[in-house]
Amino acid sequence: MHIKHHGAVKGVTGSCHQLFIDDTNSVLVDCGLFQGEDSKQDLAIEFDISTVKALIVTHCHIDHVGRIPYFLAAGFKGPIYTSIATAKLLPMVIEDALKVGVTRDEAVIRTCLKLLEQQIISLDYNTWYCIPVGVGLNSEKAASSNQNSLYKIRLQRAGHILGSAYVEIELGKRPNTHRVVFSGDLGAPYTPLLPTPKPPYRADTLVIESTYGDKNHQGRKERVAVLKKVIERAVSDNGVVLIPAFSIGRTQELLYEFEQLIHSARKRSMWHELQIIVDSPMAANFTNEYLHFKALWDNEAKKRVKQGRHPLDFKQLHTIDSHQEHLALINFLASKPQPAIIIAASGMCNGGRIVNYLERFLPDKTTDVIFVGYQGRGTLGRDIQKYGPRGGYVFIDNKKVMIKAQVHTISGYSAHSDQKGLINFVTGIRKKPSLIKIVHGDEQAKQALANELCTRLATATIKIP
């Protein structure tokens, strides 16, 4: 058994890890797109896929699934295993990625989606599936005790976004089995909507993300208080508040928090008049899926629903659909100053409708930009974070744009676990790993996490690929 990494080793994007069961059989965990500085890499699948018998998808963020069309084009015809919710979301994500970054040819898009939907096999959480190598999974084989299978897999809830999972893969036959765990992206404790991930009982080899391996987030009460304070100050001058946010996960968490702030505010306060606008058809679609999968919500969110509240669908919330409506809204806000919160993708500002807002409103001193998630190296978001507070500028579509807007960062809203959460996940494993491989992070974050784990797990070998 050995593992090759085809992405997320020099940064936080392009997750793609190949687990070799033996010389002729392997499985791939995720097949993600490179973003930011890493986006300069070739997207074609350059590694040998002849041994790959299955693809396992941890969740449907683009940096974990964006290269799947290229993987299919390279000839992969095996099963794609993922959770039930991710199986529903994945075709939507891939269709959007194809339209934005690859082609507008409907025939090509339909062909890719047809292949994808034929190969997706959805799995329940917390259930072992024995998988004979080279054989697809169907309802009769699910959860079987096939003793001839070379490996079995189990998905556990990761708390990152709807449908996210970490993956347990058990190789060999008892009593000489070896269990490999791939963390995917782990959610932060006490985030809205989704439960905190629980560590596995056992991991002999652990491949773990390290996005925030060198940082700890603000507590939930603190970050809500910061968000409230920033919003109230920001709208006091009738300016626009821009929040770049990924369509899946971050947008829904923000809506959940805004609904609570409105619910708890006194009547006739600015919160009851404030317009919250989601300018992203994709985000609106994913919000509908979050509503559809209420069974996956945490107890707090379910309690609010029982009280008759609508955490993701409230009176002050408006959705912008067409591109024409999007442009009209920008012109309206530019000509008639009034407070409004705009949530739009992409989360790192490297594309999507948020870019048009930034180009128009960054030079306006009444604008506030609030970053609530990680901004990768080489992205427009990282540049605004860096140069905005010093009154600098950025280039958008080769045009120099001055930054007079106020720029804020609220770290606690990341959908990624922080250093403390990552360490708790590892140390919470009852049968500890003998090998830990740290991926999906900048060098500083990976090294900081490695240093902390070394002090707590003296018997484990810790590697940074």
Backbone torsions as a table, in degrees:
resi	resn	phi	psi	omega
1	MET	NA	132.3	171.1
2	HIS	-154.2	166.5	-175.1
3	ILE	-125.8	133.4	171.5
4	LYS	-112.2	140.6	-178.6
5	HIS	-110.3	124.2	-178.1
6	HIS	-110.5	16.4	178.6
7	GLY	174.9	168.5	-179.2
8	ALA	57.9	33.8	175.4
9	VAL	-111.8	-20.0	177.9
10	LYS	-113.3	9.5	-179.2
11	GLY	-178.2	-155.7	-175.3
12	VAL	-107.0	6.5	-176.5
13	THR	-121.9	168.7	177.5
14	GLY	77.9	28.6	-177.0
15	SER	-53.5	126.7	-179.2
16	CYS	-168.6	111.6	-172.8
17	HIS	-131.6	129.4	-176.3
18	GLN	-109.0	115.9	178.8
19	LEU	-97.5	114.3	177.5
20	PHE	-87.1	118.6	176.5
21	ILE	-76.5	-41.2	172.9
22	ASP	-155.1	-166.6	-174.5
23	ASP	-66.7	-23.3	-173.7
24	THR	-117.5	0.7	-178.1
25	ASN	-135.0	131.7	177.3
26	SER	-147.9	162.9	172.2
27	VAL	-127.3	150.2	179.2
28	LEU	-107.4	132.8	175.5
29	VAL	-108.4	108.6	-178.5
30	ASP	70.0	157.3	179.8
31	CYS	-153.2	76.1	-166.2
32	GLY	-97.7	163.3	-179.2
33	LEU	-84.5	145.1	172.9
34	PHE	-83.6	141.5	180.0
35	GLN	-133.2	164.8	179.9
36	GLY	63.1	-137.5	179.1
37	GLU	-59.6	-32.0	-178.5
38	ASP	-71.4	-15.5	-174.7
39	SER	-67.6	-11.8	178.2
40	LYS	-72.6	-12.7	-179.4
41	GLN	-72.4	150.1	178.7
42	ASP	-64.6	134.6	-178.3
43	LEU	-85.3	-15.3	179.9
44	ALA	-62.3	148.1	178.4
45	ILE	-79.2	105.2	-174.2
46	GLU	-95.9	-11.7	-179.8
47	PHE	-89.7	158.6	-178.4
48	ASP	-70.0	122.4	-179.1
49	ILE	-105.5	9.4	-174.6
50	SER	-63.6	-25.7	-179.7
51	THR	-91.8	-9.8	-173.0
52	VAL	-75.2	115.5	-177.8
53	LYS	-96.8	-20.2	-178.2
54	ALA	-158.4	153.7	171.3
55	LEU	-113.3	131.6	175.7
56	ILE	-112.3	124.7	-177.4
57	VAL	-106.1	122.5	-179.2
58	THR	-77.7	-38.6	176.8
59	HIS	-168.0	173.0	-168.2
60	CYS	-105.2	27.3	167.3
61	HIS	-67.4	147.0	-169.6
62	ILE	-63.2	-28.5	179.5
63	ASP	-77.1	2.2	174.6
64	HIS	-118.5	-13.9	-176.5
65	VAL	-132.9	-6.1	-169.8
66	GLY	-64.7	-20.1	178.7
67	ARG	-95.3	5.7	-179.9
68	ILE	-58.3	-41.8	176.4
69	PRO	-57.5	-36.9	178.1
70	TYR	-70.2	-34.0	177.4
71	PHE	-65.9	-42.5	176.5
72	LEU	-66.3	-40.6	179.3
73	ALA	-64.3	-28.0	178.3
74	ALA	-75.5	-6.9	174.1
75	GLY	112.4	7.9	-179.8
76	PHE	-70.1	127.0	-177.9
77	LYS	-124.5	8.9	-176.4
78	GLY	-83.0	-179.7	-179.9
79	PRO	-72.4	149.9	175.0
80	ILE	-116.6	107.3	-175.9
81	TYR	-92.8	135.4	176.6
82	THR	-162.8	176.1	-179.2
83	SER	-72.8	166.4	-177.8
84	ILE	-62.7	-44.0	-179.4
85	ALA	-68.1	-42.2	178.9
86	THR	-64.4	-35.9	177.7
87	ALA	-59.9	-32.6	178.5
88	LYS	-76.9	-37.9	-175.5
89	LEU	-81.0	-31.7	-170.3
90	LEU	-57.7	-47.4	178.9
91	PRO	-59.4	-34.7	178.2
92	MET	-64.4	-42.4	-179.6
93	VAL	-65.9	-45.4	-178.0
94	ILE	-66.3	-40.1	178.5
95	GLU	-60.5	-45.1	179.4
96	ASP	-64.6	-42.2	-179.9
97	ALA	-62.4	-39.9	178.8
98	LEU	-64.4	-43.7	-177.7
99	LYS	-67.7	-37.2	-176.7
100	VAL	-79.9	-40.5	-170.1
101	GLY	-117.2	-5.3	-173.4
102	VAL	-126.2	-62.0	-174.2
103	THR	-157.4	153.7	171.7
104	ARG	-104.5	4.5	179.6
105	ASP	-69.5	109.1	-175.7
106	GLU	-61.3	-34.5	-179.4
107	ALA	-65.1	-42.1	178.7
108	VAL	-65.0	-43.4	-179.3
109	ILE	-63.5	-45.1	179.9
110	ARG	-62.0	-40.8	179.5
111	THR	-62.2	-44.5	179.8
112	CYS	-64.1	-45.3	-178.8
113	LEU	-66.2	-35.0	178.0
114	LYS	-64.1	-44.2	177.0
115	LEU	-61.5	-45.2	-178.0
116	LEU	-59.6	-48.1	-176.5
117	GLU	-68.5	-28.2	176.5
118	GLN	-71.2	-29.8	-173.0
119	GLN	-96.8	-15.6	-179.9
120	ILE	-71.2	132.4	174.0
121	ILE	-128.0	117.7	-176.4
122	SER	-88.5	140.8	-177.5
123	LEU	-122.1	144.9	172.6
124	ASP	-72.0	153.5	171.2
125	TYR	-69.2	156.1	170.0
126	ASN	55.7	37.0	178.7
127	THR	-136.4	128.6	177.9
128	TRP	-79.4	135.9	175.7
129	TYR	-122.1	119.7	176.9
130	CYS	-84.5	128.1	-171.4
131	ILE	-126.0	107.9	171.9
132	PRO	-64.3	132.4	-177.9
133	VAL	-61.6	131.7	177.7
134	GLY	86.7	-0.3	-179.4
135	VAL	-117.6	130.0	178.1
136	GLY	-69.7	165.4	-177.7
137	LEU	-101.6	134.8	172.0
138	ASN	-131.1	-179.4	-172.9
139	SER	-62.9	-28.0	-179.2
140	GLU	-75.2	-31.9	-179.0
141	LYS	-87.0	-20.1	-175.9
142	ALA	-56.3	133.7	178.0
143	ALA	57.1	25.4	177.3
144	SER	-76.7	170.5	178.1
145	SER	-111.0	42.3	-178.0
146	ASN	-59.8	111.5	-176.0
147	GLN	-77.5	-10.0	-179.6
148	ASN	-92.4	-2.9	-179.1
149	SER	-70.2	143.5	179.5
150	LEU	-83.7	-19.7	178.3
151	TYR	-157.0	162.5	172.3
152	LYS	-136.8	154.1	-176.0
153	ILE	-129.8	154.5	175.5
154	ARG	-143.8	133.9	177.0
155	LEU	-99.2	135.5	176.0
156	GLN	-123.5	148.4	-176.4
157	ARG	-64.8	130.1	-176.3
158	ALA	-102.6	-12.7	175.3
159	GLY	68.5	17.1	-176.3
160	HIS	-88.9	-58.9	172.0
161	ILE	-141.1	174.3	178.5
162	LEU	-54.7	126.9	178.0
163	GLY	84.7	-5.1	-176.5
164	SER	-67.4	150.4	-176.7
165	ALA	-147.4	151.4	160.2
166	TYR	-102.7	158.0	-167.8
167	VAL	-118.7	127.8	170.9
168	GLU	-103.7	128.0	177.9
169	ILE	-124.1	121.7	-179.7
170	GLU	-108.4	126.0	-176.4
171	LEU	-108.4	148.4	174.9
172	GLY	82.9	-172.5	-177.6
173	LYS	-118.3	149.4	178.8
174	ARG	-63.5	144.4	7.4
175	PRO	-91.8	5.5	-172.9
176	ASN	-101.0	53.5	179.4
177	THR	-90.6	158.1	176.4
178	HIS	-129.9	125.9	-175.5
179	ARG	-107.8	123.7	179.1
180	VAL	-109.8	131.5	178.9
181	VAL	-117.7	127.1	172.7
182	PHE	-107.2	121.6	-173.6
183	SER	-72.4	-21.7	-166.5
184	GLY	57.1	-140.0	172.8
185	ASP	-106.6	125.6	-178.6
186	LEU	-93.8	136.1	179.1
187	GLY	-75.3	155.0	177.6
188	ALA	-77.7	146.0	176.8
189	PRO	-61.5	146.9	173.1
190	TYR	63.7	24.7	172.7
191	THR	-78.1	156.7	179.5
192	PRO	-64.6	150.1	168.1
193	LEU	80.4	-46.6	-172.3
194	LEU	-112.5	145.6	-179.7
195	PRO	-68.8	154.3	175.0
196	THR	-67.0	135.9	179.7
197	PRO	-66.0	142.1	176.5
198	LYS	-101.4	138.2	-178.4
199	PRO	-64.8	155.4	174.6
200	PRO	-72.8	161.7	177.3
201	TYR	-69.1	-36.6	-173.2
202	ARG	-142.8	143.4	170.0
203	ALA	-151.9	118.8	175.1
204	ASP	-83.7	-40.2	173.3
205	THR	-124.8	132.1	-179.2
206	LEU	-124.3	127.1	171.5
207	VAL	-108.4	115.0	-170.2
208	ILE	-126.3	142.7	176.3
209	GLU	-72.4	163.9	-177.9
210	SER	-148.0	31.6	-176.5
211	THR	-49.6	-46.9	177.9
212	TYR	-114.7	42.3	-179.2
213	GLY	-66.6	-12.7	-179.0
214	ASP	-117.0	9.7	-175.9
215	LYS	-138.5	156.3	171.5
216	ASN	-120.6	138.5	-177.4
217	HIS	-79.1	162.1	169.4
218	GLN	-65.8	152.6	173.4
219	GLY	-67.3	162.3	-174.3
220	ARG	-63.2	-45.0	179.8
221	LYS	-61.1	-40.5	-178.9
222	GLU	-65.7	-44.5	-176.5
223	ARG	-70.6	-33.7	175.3
224	VAL	-64.3	-41.5	178.8
225	ALA	-63.4	-40.2	178.2
226	VAL	-65.3	-44.9	178.9
227	LEU	-58.9	-46.3	179.7
228	LYS	-60.0	-45.6	-178.2
229	LYS	-65.4	-43.4	-179.1
230	VAL	-64.7	-44.5	-179.1
231	ILE	-63.8	-44.7	-177.5
232	GLU	-64.5	-39.3	176.7
233	ARG	-69.5	-39.5	-174.9
234	ALA	-65.0	-39.1	-175.9
235	VAL	-86.2	-4.8	-177.7
236	SER	-65.9	-22.0	179.2
237	ASP	-105.6	18.8	179.5
238	ASN	61.0	27.8	179.7
239	GLY	-90.6	170.5	178.6
240	VAL	-89.4	137.7	175.3
241	VAL	-108.3	120.1	-178.5
242	LEU	-106.2	125.6	177.9
243	ILE	-123.4	102.3	174.6
244	PRO	-68.8	129.3	-176.5
245	ALA	-152.1	139.7	175.6
246	PHE	-63.5	145.5	-176.2
247	SER	-64.4	-29.6	-177.9
248	ILE	-109.4	120.5	173.5
249	GLY	100.8	-73.1	-173.4
250	ARG	-64.8	-43.4	-179.5
251	THR	-58.9	-45.9	-178.0
252	GLN	-66.9	-37.3	178.1
253	GLU	-65.0	-39.8	178.3
254	LEU	-65.4	-43.2	178.2
255	LEU	-59.2	-41.6	179.2
256	TYR	-59.5	-44.4	-179.5
257	GLU	-69.8	-38.9	179.3
258	PHE	-65.5	-38.9	177.8
259	GLU	-60.4	-40.0	179.0
260	GLN	-67.0	-41.5	179.0
261	LEU	-63.5	-39.7	177.8
262	ILE	-67.3	-43.1	-178.1
263	HIS	-62.0	-38.5	-175.2
264	SER	-88.7	-10.3	-178.8
265	ALA	-76.2	150.3	177.6
266	ARG	-67.4	152.2	-179.2
267	LYS	-61.1	147.8	179.5
268	ARG	67.8	13.8	174.4
269	SER	-81.2	169.7	-179.5
270	MET	-59.8	-25.4	-178.3
271	TRP	-65.4	-30.3	-178.9
272	HIS	-82.4	-9.9	177.3
273	GLU	-105.7	-17.4	-173.1
274	LEU	-68.6	133.5	178.2
275	GLN	-93.0	127.3	178.4
276	ILE	-113.0	117.5	-170.2
277	ILE	-116.6	123.6	172.5
278	VAL	-98.8	108.3	-178.4
279	ASP	-101.0	73.0	-178.9
280	SER	-167.3	106.2	175.9
281	PRO	-57.6	-36.2	178.8
282	MET	-62.8	-45.6	179.8
283	ALA	-61.7	-38.5	178.2
284	ALA	-63.4	-42.2	178.3
285	ASN	-62.9	-42.5	-178.7
286	PHE	-70.1	-33.1	175.9
287	THR	-62.5	-39.2	175.8
288	ASN	-60.8	-37.6	178.5
289	GLU	-69.8	-37.0	174.4
290	TYR	-58.8	-40.5	178.2
291	LEU	-66.6	-37.5	180.0
292	HIS	-65.4	-36.6	-176.9
293	PHE	-99.8	44.7	179.5
294	LYS	-57.8	-25.9	-178.8
295	ALA	-61.2	-22.2	-179.7
296	LEU	-89.4	-3.7	179.9
297	TRP	-71.0	161.5	177.3
298	ASP	-80.9	173.9	-174.2
299	ASN	-64.0	-35.8	179.9
300	GLU	-62.3	-46.3	-179.1
301	ALA	-65.6	-41.1	178.8
302	LYS	-63.2	-35.9	179.3
303	LYS	-64.5	-40.4	179.2
304	ARG	-63.9	-38.6	178.3
305	VAL	-63.4	-42.6	179.1
306	LYS	-62.4	-27.2	178.6
307	GLN	-79.1	-1.6	179.8
308	GLY	90.2	8.3	178.4
309	ARG	-87.8	162.4	-178.6
310	HIS	-127.6	85.7	-171.5
311	PRO	-59.6	-24.6	-177.8
312	LEU	-117.3	11.3	-176.8
313	ASP	-154.2	89.2	-175.0
314	PHE	-129.5	169.8	-167.3
315	LYS	-59.7	-39.7	-175.6
316	GLN	-79.5	-2.0	-175.7
317	LEU	-89.7	130.6	178.3
318	HIS	-130.4	144.4	-179.5
319	THR	-117.6	133.1	176.1
320	ILE	-98.8	129.0	-174.7
321	ASP	-101.6	-73.1	-171.1
322	SER	-75.5	160.2	176.7
323	HIS	-65.6	-33.8	178.1
324	GLN	-63.4	-42.8	176.5
325	GLU	-63.4	-38.5	178.9
326	HIS	-59.1	-49.9	-179.8
327	LEU	-66.4	-37.4	178.9
328	ALA	-64.0	-38.1	179.6
329	LEU	-66.0	-42.1	178.0
330	ILE	-59.2	-45.5	-179.5
331	ASN	-64.8	-38.4	179.8
332	PHE	-64.8	-47.2	-178.3
333	LEU	-67.4	-30.6	179.9
334	ALA	-73.9	-30.4	-175.4
335	SER	-93.3	-22.6	-176.0
336	LYS	-134.5	87.4	-176.0
337	PRO	-55.5	124.8	173.6
338	GLN	-158.8	149.9	-175.9
339	PRO	-69.5	137.7	176.2
340	ALA	-159.2	144.7	175.1
341	ILE	-104.0	124.5	179.9
342	ILE	-111.3	120.3	173.5
343	ILE	-108.5	120.5	-176.6
344	ALA	-148.5	153.4	177.0
345	ALA	-91.1	160.4	7.3
346	SER	-92.6	161.5	-174.3
347	GLY	-64.5	-26.6	178.7
348	MET	-103.9	8.6	175.8
349	CYS	64.0	21.0	-179.5
350	ASN	-96.6	25.9	178.8
351	GLY	158.3	178.7	177.2
352	GLY	83.0	-178.7	-173.2
353	ARG	-69.9	-22.9	-179.8
354	ILE	-59.7	-28.9	-177.7
355	VAL	-63.1	-40.5	178.6
356	ASN	-63.5	-39.9	176.9
357	TYR	-63.7	-44.0	-178.5
358	LEU	-64.0	-42.4	179.7
359	GLU	-60.6	-39.7	-177.2
360	ARG	-80.0	-38.5	-167.6
361	PHE	-107.1	-11.9	177.9
362	LEU	-58.3	-36.9	-179.6
363	PRO	-74.9	-1.5	-176.7
364	ASP	-96.3	123.4	-175.7
365	LYS	-70.3	-13.7	177.0
366	THR	-87.8	-2.0	179.0
367	THR	-83.8	144.1	171.4
368	ASP	-125.1	134.1	176.1
369	VAL	-112.8	125.1	-178.8
370	ILE	-116.2	117.8	176.1
371	PHE	-94.4	127.2	-177.9
372	VAL	-121.1	11.6	-179.3
373	GLY	-151.0	172.0	-177.4
374	TYR	-62.6	136.9	176.7
375	GLN	-114.4	111.4	-174.3
376	GLY	-69.8	155.4	176.4
377	ARG	-58.4	137.0	177.7
378	GLY	84.7	3.1	179.2
379	THR	-96.6	158.7	177.0
380	LEU	-61.6	-37.6	179.2
381	GLY	-59.8	-44.2	178.6
382	ARG	-62.4	-39.6	179.7
383	ASP	-65.5	-40.5	178.7
384	ILE	-65.9	-41.2	176.2
385	GLN	-58.4	-40.2	-174.0
386	LYS	-77.3	-47.3	-171.1
387	TYR	-97.3	-18.5	-178.3
388	GLY	-61.8	-49.4	-177.5
389	PRO	-62.0	-19.6	179.8
390	ARG	-102.1	13.0	177.6
391	GLY	70.7	33.7	-177.5
392	GLY	-89.2	-148.2	-177.7
393	TYR	-148.8	165.6	174.4
394	VAL	-135.8	166.6	174.8
395	PHE	-107.0	127.4	176.6
396	ILE	-124.2	118.5	-175.4
397	ASP	52.7	44.9	177.7
398	ASN	65.4	16.1	178.7
399	LYS	-111.7	131.5	179.4
400	LYS	-74.2	123.0	-178.4
401	VAL	-121.4	118.5	178.4
402	MET	-73.1	147.9	179.8
403	ILE	-109.9	103.2	173.2
404	LYS	-107.3	-8.8	178.3
405	ALA	-67.5	155.1	172.0
406	GLN	-79.3	136.7	-177.2
407	VAL	-117.8	125.3	-178.1
408	HIS	-124.4	149.4	173.0
409	THR	-129.5	123.3	176.7
410	ILE	-114.2	100.3	-169.5
411	SER	-69.2	-27.4	-172.1
412	GLY	-65.2	-14.2	-177.3
413	TYR	-89.9	9.9	174.9
414	SER	-64.4	142.3	175.4
415	ALA	-82.0	-0.7	179.0
416	HIS	-96.8	144.4	173.4
417	SER	-63.0	147.0	175.8
418	ASP	-89.7	-175.3	-176.6
419	GLN	-57.0	-45.2	-179.5
420	LYS	-61.2	-43.2	179.7
421	GLY	-64.9	-40.2	178.4
422	LEU	-64.0	-44.1	179.8
423	ILE	-64.6	-42.1	178.2
424	ASN	-62.3	-36.7	178.2
425	PHE	-62.5	-46.0	-178.0
426	VAL	-69.4	-48.4	-177.0
427	THR	-70.9	-17.8	177.5
428	GLY	-79.2	-7.9	177.2
429	ILE	-72.0	122.8	-175.2
430	ARG	-65.7	-50.8	176.4
431	LYS	-99.4	100.2	-166.7
432	LYS	-68.8	151.0	178.0
433	PRO	-71.3	145.7	173.4
434	SER	-90.3	-20.2	178.1
435	LEU	-133.9	128.3	175.5
436	ILE	-122.7	126.1	177.0
437	LYS	-112.4	125.3	-174.6
438	ILE	-103.0	121.5	-177.3
439	VAL	-130.8	-175.3	169.3
440	HIS	55.0	57.2	177.6
441	GLY	-169.2	158.2	171.0
442	ASP	-67.4	160.9	-174.3
443	GLU	-56.9	-42.0	-178.8
444	GLN	-63.3	-41.5	-179.2
445	ALA	-67.7	-42.2	179.7
446	LYS	-63.6	-43.8	-177.5
447	GLN	-68.1	-39.0	179.2
448	ALA	-63.3	-42.1	178.6
449	LEU	-66.3	-41.2	178.4
450	ALA	-59.6	-43.3	-179.7
451	ASN	-62.0	-43.1	-179.8
452	GLU	-66.1	-41.6	-179.6
453	LEU	-67.9	-34.1	178.4
454	CYS	-60.6	-34.8	-178.5
455	THR	-75.7	-19.0	-176.5
456	ARG	-104.5	-24.6	-177.5
457	LEU	-126.4	79.6	-172.9
458	ALA	-65.3	-26.1	-175.6
459	THR	-89.5	-8.5	-176.6
460	ALA	-88.6	144.2	170.6
461	THR	-89.5	124.5	-176.5
462	ILE	-115.4	123.6	-176.2
463	LYS	-124.5	144.9	171.5
464	ILE	-113.6	105.5	-175.9
465	PRO	-58.6	NA	NA
